[in-house]
Amino acid sequence: MEKTALYNFHKNSGARFVPFAGYEMPIQYKDGIVKEHINTRQSAGFFDVSHMGQFFVYGGREIELSLEKIIPLDFKEIKLNQSKYSFLINDEGGVIDDLIITRVENGFNIILNAACKDNDIKEITKCLNSESKYELRKDLSLIALQGPKSETILETIIKGVKELKFMNGNYFEFLDKKIYITRSGYTGEDGFEISVPNSIVENLIKLLTDKNAKPIGLGARDTLRLEAGLCLYGHELNQKINPIQANLKWAISKKRRETGGFKGWENIKKDLQNGVSKIRVGIKPAGKIIAREGTKIYSNTGQEIGVITSGTYGPSVNSPVAMGYVKSKFSEIDNKILIEVRGKRHEGTISKLPFYKKSYVK
Amino acid sequence: MSEKKYSKKHEWIMLDGDSATVGISKHATEMLGDIVFVELPEKGKSLNKEEKAAVVESTKAASDVYTPVSGEIMETNQPIVDDPSNVNKDPENNGWFFKIKIKDKSELDSLMSQPDYEKFVKDNPN
């Protein structure tokens, strides 16, 4: 089991650890998931996401053309320091992983899910020509600072971060080192992702906690992203689901939706033209009933129409929230459905996403 | 009132005449984290010792609550259904789950005293 550079910090902060993608990661600290969640929405919290892969590919136009085979973005359109959410696509159009890619000097930085990163790197490097340079930066930690007070807190530590626009990044100075920060995150809040050398990550965390930012575990990360209607790989996304079914058409560049030229294009083109048979939706169970992953979904006439992929209690909306896939003709917002929990069918509604309104800085 | 006893599945039970009050231990609530959903048995339902009686859910997962003795459900604690955080606030008192009419008092003999339960928790941290 691997540990991040902040393992001792987590331990000393009362973390409860769980094995996650081969890492020992904090699921929660002393405050517990609900308080950590609320604290992120109302103030600021930071997450150690150093288990995620920070992968760099270096080169010019030739690597863009290589990456375009497997990532459905129009790379010419990505400006220096601009980040984009997208995917690695397989031959059938299924999602190998979802990722954030940022154009940096001399290449691209790609943030990969921890559980997928080894396979992702195989898939990416297969597309690159043999002279291309790439590296997985295990010497860097990744800290996500999220919540409405993130800007004020980080600006007092690192001057200039407040100038960053959402989904943009830049280099900043921290303890005489050049570090890369993007304005992004995965909670539905304003915030930053800070890539910082392992050797000084504890210094950064000390300054964040001095400013009253609280450590947040994977438990609250999950409730936050679910309220924000964001997909989690392995739940809403997998190799058998394509981005059109996942209702993430927007994450394929407009030009690529028209001209294709990436893996799985034939299937994706078909779904773009004819519509999909099943689609990702938000689901609000009635009352307090929680519909977990794997819960079957029925139409109100009793026909099985889909399955829940994530479900929990949403602390900020103070009700259960879920996402899942249903047959497209049942996917209309406000459509009544039934969900089967412990052998009993309960009412629910197809809900628009996000459940909790985002507050990103444009 | 008699002594509070504990099961290996982290329920507590307090005998009062022919009936008893059942809930989940403070240790159990600490392991579960924030409780966000509670489902209680129907009144009048007969259950056997160690049969599933209730469900609690945290933000992470659902867990079953078992009855430590056989009997008939007499009363359930609606306030923990209306606001499940009441279980975390006072698990071994106001956060009780149900009252059960006990069928066979000798079933209580196999349960643990408080000091024994504390030792059990220490030896079985998860």
Interface residues (C-beta under 8 A of the other chain):
Chain A: I27 Q28 G32 I33 V34 K35 H37 G219 D222 T223 K288 I289 I290 R292 T312 Y313 P315 P320 R342
Chain B: G33 D34 V36 F37 E39 V55 E57 S58 T59 K60 A61 A62 V81 P84 S85
